[in-house]
């Protein structure tokens, strides 16, 4: 019995095919007249047949007289039926043409013949005709033959489609389906082969019990005996051993039916190995978590929908003095302190309604009459379908924590007094490095009020982008419990301005546990500025000393030598030499005065009208053609006139300029002063060095300190200076100041 025959069996039809029957009922009734192709080589007979058929309501799309034409027209027109004469003109007769039409186009054929002796029965049967009419025939016979043929074709086509569907269902079923007869598997679908790991031949050559785990064979035999007695045992699950030796769980359902006219059993197996493993894992998990619940220091409990204890771990006796037997079945409100009753009942109701309140601190009643502070963590208890069946919770004894909080509060209040009186910034932080306390010193240093910073992360407030990495490293160290010795750093105020500080950090520990951090900051901006000024003064004094020791001394020696020579020989050349070096020394002394002014005043910046300063300077050079177009307020000090004068003097003395143009422009919050001359210009090879301390070029013999004073002064103003070429000749000195808004 092959798969197609099996699919036609009654039991398979009942168990498997019926649910899919609506999908395989075959094509609907024809909405149009059936189309019939006439194959007849007698023209008169063919025309008469056409007339009769059209009178009966059929359509005749064509009439052909040869077998070759019949095959071609069938493929071209695809009629619903072919009326085929057996004896035809041409190379093939009606029987052969009918066979080709059946094979190629699957169109039903009804033979029409005039002589029974012409019928080649074996050939005709081979072509599977749907009827045969013998000439002459009545109209009723013709109509009956056509209708029966069309109906039979329709039914057979529907049956073939159904059989294809049932076969696909059988072969692609998600369950193993097989037939057992005489304790042997007679037939099995591909899923059975996948499940057992054996080929079809291996499966059907062995006893069914060979595949069953030896511990489950007796159970299956007993069920088999029950079935033989006419009983209908329920479905069962058992283990099988596949070809590789692996054990798999299957769920069995079976039904008796007839296989090749003998009793057999149709079996359906569903692989439930994953389910069995999940069930075992669940049992193991339940055992593990029950053990965990009964050995942990926390109390685990469950409540039903009415609020009664359905489980409570034995540790509850240590917490409340009540044993788990005392509390099982009692309502949870019986162990809650009176002041928490109303709120806990409300939480219980809302929890069942789906609104969770996970953590809550309450007091439980101890058997001795006292109370015990606990932290409850409660959530809904669902069943397998997700429906809430109650509540499950964990109660943790927080007595020690509460005592620690009280002690911490005492220490905190003591610290509050210290913080309030301290003259420098002291900031306390929690264990997340968020601000808890911000003393008055911190408000003064950083500009934030305590209300602005409480709960915020400290580094984000004062570290800024530039110091963030260094601050994070320090934070990580102190949050790990390490005390940080004081170190110098830069932090930032609320307005974004930097401030130099000495900072330190220390963890706050309670009972060996870090609960926070204290950070301290002391403003050292004034000290840093004083140190910088001292260094600058020392450098300038060293420069003055160098000039005095070298340049002035050298000039005095030259003057002395010239005087000695003049006394011996009063020549005018000696007087010119004396005058030249005396003038040079006087200029040098003036430069020293400018440097002294710069040292004493450069730190006191204030707004200056740049045009007023320029107007004062140009008065000293009446022989120079000045063109001035300038305006604006800049931040500078009393040495600003020396800055302008040094540049003008440099243009006149070194550049031999006789025309100077001074203009100002604005670029954002920068005021740019451009001093352009028509002198000899600055050679490219020295442009980068002309602002260096002591740089000299050419034969003027000057010290080079003038442009260095310009550079240092501009830097102290928060600006800078540089030089570029003027067109067509000369140089342009550019000064960039901070503009007063």
Buried (B, 14 or more C-beta within 10 A) or exposed (E): BEBEEBBBBEBBBEBBBEEEEEEBEEEEEEEEBBBBBBBBBBEEBBEEBBEBBEEBEBEBBBBBBBBBBBBEBBEEEEBBBBBBBBBBEBEBBBBBBBBBBBEEBEBBBBBBBBEEEBBEEEBBEEBEBBBBBBEEBEEEEBBBBBBEBBEEBBEBBBEBBBBEBBBEBBEEBEBBBBBBBEEBBBBBBBBBBEBBBBEBEEBBEBEBBBBBBEEBEEEBEEBBEEBEEEEEBEEBBBBBBBEEEEEBBBBBBBBBBEBEEEEBBBBBBBBBBEEBEEEEEEEEEEEEEEEEBEEEEBBBBBBBEEBBBBBBBEBBBEBBBBEBEBBEEBBBBBBBBEEBEEEBBEBBEEBBEEEEBEEBEBBBBBEEEEBBBBBBBBBBBEEEEEEBBBBBBBBBBBEEBBEBBEEBEEEBEEBEEEBEEBEBBBBBBBEEBBBBBBBBBBBEBBBBEBEBBEEBBBBEBBBBEEBEEBBEEBBEBBBEEEEBEEEEBBBBBBEEEEBBBBBBBBBBEEEEEBBBBBBBBBBBEEEBEEEEEEEBEEEBEEBBEBBEEEBBEBBEEBBEBBBEBBEEEEEEEBEEBBEBBBEBBEBBEBBBEBBBBBBEBBEEBEEBBBBEBBBEBBEEBEEBEBEEEBEBBBBBBBBBBBBBBBBBBBBBBBBEBBBBBBBBEEEEEBBBBBBBBBBBBBEEEEBEEBBEBEBEBEEEBBBBBBBBBBBBBBEBBBBEBBBEBBEEEBBBBBBBBBBBE
